[in-house]
Amino acid sequence: MEFALTSDQQAIVEAATSFAAEKIAPGYAERDKSGVFSKELTAEMGALGFIAPEQPESYGGSEVSYLTSGMVMEALSAADFNMGYVQLLGSLNTQILARYATPELAQKWIPKICAGKCILGVALTEPGGGSDAANLQLRAEKVEGGYRLSGEKASISMADQADIMIVFARTGEKHARAKGVSAFLVEMNTEGVSTGRYEDMGQRCIGRGSIFFDQAFIPEDHRLGEENRAFSQVMEGFDFSRALIGLQCLAVAEQSLKESWQYASEREAFGEKIAEFQGVTFPLAEAETFLEAAKLLCYKTLWLKDQGLPHTTEAAMCKWWPPKLGFEIIHQCLLTHGHGGYGRDYPFEQRLRDVLGLQIGDGTANIMKMIIARQKLGEVT
Ligand SMILES: Cc1cc2nc3c(=O)[nH]c(=O)nc-3n(C[C@H](O)[C@H](O)[C@H](O)COP(=O)(O)OP(=O)(O)OC[C@H]3O[C@@H](n4cnc5c(N)ncnc54)[C@H](O)[C@@H]3O)c2cc1C
């Protein structure tokens, strides 16, 4: 077992950390107000190799390990959870395209995503529900040369800002459930595609909304993977994003803890620094302990992926525990800052709002625990 970073890992993590602190962090609150993510910063992140850095050089990536990609995610998210989201979408979706798009389509879009010049979202959830995703209703009717999509996707991140979208739709019978679902790459300016945005409490510059499909024509070569096989093929990519989401949430918690130790060593009460009171330091010490354990879980999951080993169970653990833990740690850090922490002069209230979304997005804790239970029961039966 080796815990030290290689010199290459150290270099990219240091570069991402200083870029994030200097360029990304200052606009965190402003982007929350404007509700728009920064295309300029995204292009800079791309130029520096921080978006989907695990992709091969032929696609514009840096061919780093999945573990290293997770560390880049941490560096970006510590400064702005939402700009970390851009890297999350890049890594999740380029991986899917590289594996399941035609070579022409992959070559057309992946380099643009890695360069930060294109945002690719993923649309699975529908108004009728997200947890029971295999029950989706959006219809893809086979027509000459392709498919016509009709219906609605709901709760989609970047719905009104993405350039392209991976859309899951029903090509088979309803009773076939997961075995009747296909995935398509949809350009958002396609005729018959429109969007609407929700008023959310957090992740406001990413934004969430509905996508409406009114007989939108999608060429046959824009199907990803085999017809009716999207659940078993395309969705396996979510194991990667679950580990990245864990690190994304923990990075915000780690940054909040650093600021809280600093604050506790400066703020005074009862004639002493509040760091003298164990009632202040013990919750932070406990948070550091849980943070360390949760980060190691995420690192191990990415390491398993790097080795080509199964990691579905670990990925589901990363998706339910770290987002919950991250939220709880940030909450504790807000309290450590007293009345100031409750206000907007500090970033804790925004961090809480931002991180909370990922206790639901990409699957709730209950669904992750169902995956873990299914895997574990599969080992004993
Ligand atoms: C910030 C954010 C970003 C999102 N981004 C995207 C996106 O980009 N693309 C996308 O496709 N979707 C996205 N989603 C949607 C998200 O994936 C769904 O909200 C999620 O899967 C849950 O679906 P639901 O909200 O319909 O809840 P439901 O499925 O209606 O579930 C409601 C509640 O019941 C529980 N529940 C349901 N079934 C069971 C069960 N069998 N056992 C125990 N409990 C159960 C759930 O845990 C939940 O608490 C996003 C959501 C959020 C909040």
The ligand as an SDF file (V2000), in Angstrom:
LIG
                    3D

 53 58  0  0  0  0  0  0  0  0999 V2000
  -29.0990   19.1660   -7.0750 C   0  0  0  0  0  0  0  0  0  0  0  0
  -29.6600   18.0860   -7.9510 C   0  0  0  0  0  0  0  0  0  0  0  0
  -29.0930   17.8280   -9.1760 C   0  0  0  0  0  0  0  0  0  0  0  0
  -29.6280   16.8400  -10.0060 C   0  0  0  0  0  0  0  0  0  0  0  0
  -29.0780   16.6580  -11.2430 N   0  0  0  0  0  0  0  0  0  0  0  0
  -29.5880   15.7010  -12.0590 C   0  0  0  0  0  0  0  0  0  0  0  0
  -29.0930   15.5380  -13.3880 C   0  0  0  0  0  0  0  0  0  0  0  0
  -28.1830   16.2560  -13.8210 O   0  0  0  0  0  0  0  0  0  0  0  0
  -29.6260   14.5620  -14.1570 N   0  0  0  0  0  0  0  0  0  0  0  0
  -30.6400   13.7560  -13.7160 C   0  0  0  0  0  0  0  0  0  0  0  0
  -31.0720   12.8890  -14.4720 O   0  0  0  0  0  0  0  0  0  0  0  0
  -31.1610   13.9020  -12.4680 N   0  0  0  0  0  0  0  0  0  0  0  0
  -30.6650   14.8610  -11.6480 C   0  0  0  0  0  0  0  0  0  0  0  0
  -31.2000   15.0620  -10.3970 N   0  0  0  0  0  0  0  0  0  0  0  0
  -32.3410   14.2520   -9.9700 C   0  0  0  0  0  0  0  0  0  0  0  0
  -31.9590   13.1730   -8.9790 C   0  0  0  0  0  0  0  0  0  0  0  0
  -31.1480   12.1930   -9.5670 O   0  0  0  0  0  0  0  0  0  0  0  0
  -33.2580   12.5990   -8.3970 C   0  0  0  0  0  0  0  0  0  0  0  0
  -33.8730   13.6570   -7.6770 O   0  0  0  0  0  0  0  0  0  0  0  0
  -33.0170   11.4220   -7.4790 C   0  0  0  0  0  0  0  0  0  0  0  0
  -32.6120   10.2960   -8.2100 O   0  0  0  0  0  0  0  0  0  0  0  0
  -34.2650   11.0610   -6.6600 C   0  0  0  0  0  0  0  0  0  0  0  0
  -35.4010   11.0030   -7.4640 O   0  0  0  0  0  0  0  0  0  0  0  0
  -36.7270   11.7990   -7.0140 P   0  0  0  0  0  0  0  0  0  0  0  0
  -36.3140   13.1660   -6.6370 O   0  0  0  0  0  0  0  0  0  0  0  0
  -37.7290   11.6540   -8.1020 O   0  0  0  0  0  0  0  0  0  0  0  0
  -37.2070   11.1020   -5.7050 O   0  0  0  0  0  0  0  0  0  0  0  0
  -38.1680    9.8120   -5.6220 P   0  0  0  0  0  0  0  0  0  0  0  0
  -37.6510    8.7420   -6.4900 O   0  0  0  0  0  0  0  0  0  0  0  0
  -39.5620   10.2640   -5.8220 O   0  0  0  0  0  0  0  0  0  0  0  0
  -37.9600    9.4140   -4.1030 O   0  0  0  0  0  0  0  0  0  0  0  0
  -38.5290   10.1910   -3.0480 C   0  0  0  0  0  0  0  0  0  0  0  0
  -37.9710    9.6930   -1.7150 C   0  0  0  0  0  0  0  0  0  0  0  0
  -38.2800    8.3240   -1.5380 O   0  0  0  0  0  0  0  0  0  0  0  0
  -37.1030    7.5670   -1.3360 C   0  0  0  0  0  0  0  0  0  0  0  0
  -37.2420    6.2670   -1.9970 N   0  0  0  0  0  0  0  0  0  0  0  0
  -37.6620    6.0240   -3.2530 C   0  0  0  0  0  0  0  0  0  0  0  0
  -37.6480    4.7130   -3.5210 N   0  0  0  0  0  0  0  0  0  0  0  0
  -37.2110    4.0950   -2.3990 C   0  0  0  0  0  0  0  0  0  0  0  0
  -36.9610    2.7450   -2.0230 C   0  0  0  0  0  0  0  0  0  0  0  0
  -37.1780    1.7220   -2.8660 N   0  0  0  0  0  0  0  0  0  0  0  0
  -36.4990    2.4950   -0.7650 N   0  0  0  0  0  0  0  0  0  0  0  0
  -36.2730    3.5100    0.0970 C   0  0  0  0  0  0  0  0  0  0  0  0
  -36.4840    4.8010   -0.2010 N   0  0  0  0  0  0  0  0  0  0  0  0
  -36.9340    5.0950   -1.4360 C   0  0  0  0  0  0  0  0  0  0  0  0
  -35.9590    8.3860   -1.9090 C   0  0  0  0  0  0  0  0  0  0  0  0
  -34.7330    8.0780   -1.2740 O   0  0  0  0  0  0  0  0  0  0  0  0
  -36.4460    9.8040   -1.6350 C   0  0  0  0  0  0  0  0  0  0  0  0
  -36.0660   10.1960   -0.3580 O   0  0  0  0  0  0  0  0  0  0  0  0
  -30.7190   16.0680   -9.5700 C   0  0  0  0  0  0  0  0  0  0  0  0
  -31.2870   16.3210   -8.3180 C   0  0  0  0  0  0  0  0  0  0  0  0
  -30.7800   17.3270   -7.5250 C   0  0  0  0  0  0  0  0  0  0  0  0
  -31.4230   17.6170   -6.1960 C   0  0  0  0  0  0  0  0  0  0  0  0
  1  2  1  0
  2  3  1  0
  2 52  2  0
  3  4  2  0
  4  5  1  0
  4 50  1  0
  5  6  2  0
  6  7  1  0
  6 13  1  0
  7  8  2  0
  7  9  1  0
  9 10  1  0
 10 11  2  0
 10 12  1  0
 12 13  2  0
 13 14  1  0
 14 15  1  0
 14 50  1  0
 15 16  1  0
 16 17  1  0
 16 18  1  0
 18 19  1  0
 18 20  1  0
 20 21  1  0
 20 22  1  0
 22 23  1  0
 23 24  1  0
 24 25  2  0
 24 26  1  0
 24 27  1  0
 27 28  1  0
 28 29  2  0
 28 30  1  0
 28 31  1  0
 31 32  1  0
 32 33  1  0
 33 34  1  0
 33 48  1  0
 34 35  1  0
 35 36  1  0
 35 46  1  0
 36 37  1  0
 36 45  1  0
 37 38  2  0
 38 39  1  0
 39 40  1  0
 39 45  2  0
 40 41  1  0
 40 42  2  0
 42 43  1  0
 43 44  2  0
 44 45  1  0
 46 47  1  0
 46 48  1  0
 48 49  1  0
 50 51  2  0
 51 52  1  0
 52 53  1  0
M  END
$$$$
